[in-house]
Amino acid sequence: MYDRFVKESTEHCGLWTGVYRTARIPAHLVDEAVNLGRPFRLLVIVEDWCGDATNTVPVLVRWIEQVPGAEIRLVRRDRHPELMDAYLTGASRSIPIVIVLTGDMEEVGHWGPRPAELQNWVLAERRAGAGKEIYPGIRRWYAKDRGASTVREVLAVMASASLVRAE
């Protein structure tokens, strides 16, 4: 699924493959997902031109490939507007959005479009009047974080399902 998505990508193919190739997932994050004791499916709303997606989705794919019973599927935002409209960020069609589902296809929650720390920074910068000049800062943040915040935050959504079910 991911390989096909990347092959069909018209923009930033090198970024998608480069981030995937260099992604390193700490064993404890794989173990934490396995220890949830249930299969999960991630449905990711994405487009190939999205800079946030190129920095997060390949890392999620690399992680999920290591978690037995977990799956990830990518759907293009612009081909599925009704799905996207169910997961707006405010009034915006911001991506990526990761919808976390159980193995039985029950929705647990969702994540996106950016790790919380970065999203808070971006929103503060925009409130202060920043425009496109913030993009180098976003790229630096992603280069330093290397997807770790994304995996931890998606894992927290997955774990919340296990907590709810355990009560």
Stockholm file with secondary structure:
# STOCKHOLM 1.0

chainA/1-167         MYDRFVKESTEHCGLWTGVYRTARIPAHLVDEAVNLGRPFRLLVIVEDWCGDATNTVPVLVRWIEQVPGAEIRLVRRDRHPELMDAYLTGASRSIPIVIVLTGDMEEVGHWGPRPAELQNWVLAERRAGAGKEIYPGIRRWYAKDRGASTVREVLAVMASASLVRAE
#=GR chainA/1-167 SS CHHHHHHHCCSCHHHHHHHHHHCCCCHHHHHHHHTTCSCEEEEEEECTTCHHHHHHHHHHHHHHHTSTTCEEEEEEGGGCHHHHHTTCBTTBCCSCEEEEEETTCCEEEEECSSCHHHHHHHHHHHHTTCCGGGHHHHHHHHHHHTTHHHHHHHHHHHHHHHHHHHC
#=GC SS_cons         CHHHHHHHCCSCHHHHHHHHHHCCCCHHHHHHHHTTCSCEEEEEEECTTCHHHHHHHHHHHHHHHTSTTCEEEEEEGGGCHHHHHTTCBTTBCCSCEEEEEETTCCEEEEECSSCHHHHHHHHHHHHTTCCGGGHHHHHHHHHHHTTHHHHHHHHHHHHHHHHHHHC
//
